[in-house]
Amino acid sequence: MFKGFYTVATGMIAQQRKTEILTNNMANANTPGFKADQSTIRSFPDMLLSAIGDTNIPTEKGLNIRNQDPIGALNTGVYLQETLANYTQGSIYETNLTTDFALINGSMPIDEESGQTGTVFFRLEHPEDGEAYTRNGNFTLDGRGYLVNGQGLYVLSNTGQRIQLQDDNFQLSQDGNIYVNNQQVATLGVSFSANPDELLKQDNGLFRTVDGENLPTAYGQDGVTFAMQQSYLEGSNVDSAQSMTELLTAYRAFEANQKVLQAYDKSMDKAVNEIGRV
């Protein structure tokens, strides 16, 4: 078997997965609050090859390597190491809908262990227990007047309660307080994650903690400032031009590996059908 056969195959698999990630980013370029995924490709450890031609049995004094001439290192391929979300702030745009909220980052502390900048999320009630988190503030009122997201998950207040309103005639202040007829009825729930890379990214722009524990409230956190804007939404942070460039690069890399694989296939064909007849 040719030594580079599997090396080329791993390269094709890695580029295919990278293409899938980039395609998903571009498909969500207009999804409010969407955070683009970023992938890292890493090579497997190199393998040192030697020509072993000595039939002597090793002794306690050490292995006789007289005829073990080093050939060199063999790269054993690459793999997609991890996929992480990019939590940078997306652009803010106006919608003129009172149930649309944009969450705007202020100052965010940097986690000392990971070096990752923290971020804030809207709090949602997860149907399987606990909470889910999102940056998509495209909310609406259900038939009973509860504030919900596009999948029907209840938006929670700062005390963890569902927010019920009579109609969409209400005001949201920049500090998160909801007023009806100049009377405060609730404070919109916002949670803080010191290291968002530890969150699990799920479908529909939702995030959850690995252990199922709820994130702490963002209100009163040291060094955390944020604001909210009613009738506005945070757009996706996908850079369409950059994603398209990376997509073409990944496609070309996949194509190059494919041609090498075809060359190996032709070599194997000759080895089996031509050399075998000699």
N, C-alpha and C positions, 0 to 999 in steps of 0.2 A: 504494500500500500504506500502511495506517495505521502511523504511526511507533511506536506502543506495542504492536503485535502481537507482535513478538519479545520485547519486554521482559516482557510477561505470560507468554509461553511459558517463558522462562528461570526466572521465579519459580515456575512450576508444577513444573518439572524439579527445581529445588533443594529444594523442599518435599517432593517425592516421595522423593528420596534421603535426606533427613533423616528421613522417616517410616520408611524401611527400616532405617536405623541404630537408631532408637529401638525399633522392633519387635524387632530382633535382641537388643538389650539386655534387653528385658522377657522374651524367650524364654529367656534365660540367667540370669535372676534367681536361680535355685537351683543354678547350675552352680558347683562349688567352684573358687575361684581366678580366676573370670572377672573381667576388667577391662572396665568399660563404655567404649564409644566415645563420643567427643565430636566434634561437627562445628562448623565455622565457615563462615558464609555471608558472602560479600563481593560488593560491587557492581563491575561493570565501570566503567572510567573514563567520565565524562560527555562527551558530544559537544556542542561549541558550534556552534549553527546561525546562519546569516546569510542574509538575503534578497539574492540576487545579481541585480541588474537592470542593471548597467553593462556595455555592450558595448565600451568603450574597451580598447585593448590596453595592458597594463602597460608602463611605460617603466623606464629604469634608475634614475630618481629614486624609484621606488616604485610600488606598486600603488594605483591610483585606487579608493578605497573609498567614493566619494561616495554611491553607491546601494546599498551593502552594509549595510543596516540590521540590527543584531543582533536575533535572535529570542529567544535564550536557550539554556539548556542542556537536553540530552535525555539522560535516563538510559537506558543501553543494556542494563540487566538485571543479574541477579545470578547467582552460581555458587557451588557448594559448594567452598570453597577447599581444605580438608584435613580429614582425620579422624584424631584422635589418641586413644589410650587413656588412661584415667584410672587411674593407678597407686597410688591411695590404698589403705591397708590395709583389707581386708574383715573382717567380724566372725569370731571364732573360736568353733567349736562342737565338742562332743564326739561321737565316733562309736563308741568302744569297740572299734575295730579296730586291731590293733597295726601294720598296714601303712599306716595313714593318718598323714600328717605335716603339721603346720601350720608354715609359715615366718612368723615374727613379726619385723617390722622394729623395729630399735632406732634409734640415731642414724644418719642418712644425710647425707653431704655434699651441698652444692648446687653444681652445675656452674657455673663462673664465666662461661662463654661464653653458655650458654642460660638460666641461672637455674633449670634443672630440678633437682628433688631426685632423687638416685640411688635405686636399689632393687636387691633381690637376687632371684635365681631358683634353682630346682632345675635341675641339669644333666641333660640327656637325650642319648642317642646318636641322632643323626638317621640314618635309613636311606640318605639320599642323600649322606652324608659330612658330617663336622663335627658340631656340637652344636646342639641345640634347647633352649629354656628355657621353664619353666612355673612358675606359682604354684599349680597344682593338685597337691596332695600326695596325691591318691586313688590310691595305688599298690597293687600286689598281687604275689604270687609266681607265676611261670609254672611249667610242668611240670618244668623243670630247676632250679628254686629261685632263678632270677634275679629281682631286684626290677625290675618294669616298671610303666609307667603304663597307663591304660585302653586305649591304642592299641597296646600291646605294645612301646613304645620302652623300651630299657634305661635304668635310672637309673644314673648314673655316680657314682663316688666322687670324692674330692678330687684323686686322682691320675689321673682319667680312665679308670678301669677299671670294668667291670661288677661289680655287687654280687651275690654268690651266697650264699644262706643255706639251711640245711637245712630249716627250717620257720619259722613265724611266732612262735616262742618266742624273741624277742630284745628288747633294750631300746635305745632311742634317747635319748641324753642331750641336754640343752638346747644343748650346744655342738656337736652333730652327730655324735658318736661312736656307733657301733653296737657293742653288746656281746652276746656269746653265752656263757652260763655265766661271766659276769663277765670275759670275755676280749674285748678290743677286736679286731674283725675288719675294720673299715673306718670311714672318715669320709665322711659323706654329702656329695656334691658340691654346692656353692653358688657361684654366680657373681655378680659385681657389675657393674651397668651405671651409669656415671656420668650418662648422658643416655638414658633409656629411650625417649624420643620418636624416636630414630634407629633403633629396632628395627622389624622387619617383623612385624606381627601376622598369624598364620596361623590355620587352622582348629583346632578342638579345644584352644583355649587355649594354643597354642604361639607362641613368639617366636623369631626368628632375626636375626642381624646382616645388614646390607645386603651387605657384602663377603664374607660367609661365614667371617670370622675368629671364633675363639672368644673369649668374654668372659673377663676375668681372674678368678681365684678371689677370693671375698669374704673368705676367711680371711687375716687379717693386713693388710687394707687400712686405710689411715689414716682414722680417723673413721667407720668402718663397724662397727656392732654389730648383731647379730641373734640370735635364739634359735629353737629348734625344739621342738615339742610333739608327742609321740607320742599316737596315738589321738584326734587332733583334726584338723580341717580348717579352712582359711580359706574363708569363704563369698564369694559374689559381692559386689562393691561397688556393684551397681546399686540406685539408689533408685527403687523401683517407683512410689511416689506422684509423685515429680518427673518420672519418665519418662512417666507417663500424662498429666500436665499438659502437658508439652512436646509429646506426641503429638497431643493435642487442639488445641493451638495451631497446630501444623504443618498439621493437617487443615483448620482454619478458614482459614488463610492460603492453602492450596491451593484451597479452595472459593471464596474471594474472587477469586483470580486467574482461576479458571474462569468466574465470572460476567462478569468484564470481557472475557474472551475471547469469550464468547457474545454480548456486546454488540457487539464488533467484527465478529463474524460476521454479525449482523443488519444492521449498517451496510453491510458489503460486499455483502450480498444486495440491499439497496435500491439501492446504487450500480449494480449490474449489471443488475437486472431492472426497476427503475422509472426511474432517471435515464437509462438507456440507451435507453428507448423514447421519450423526449422529442425 
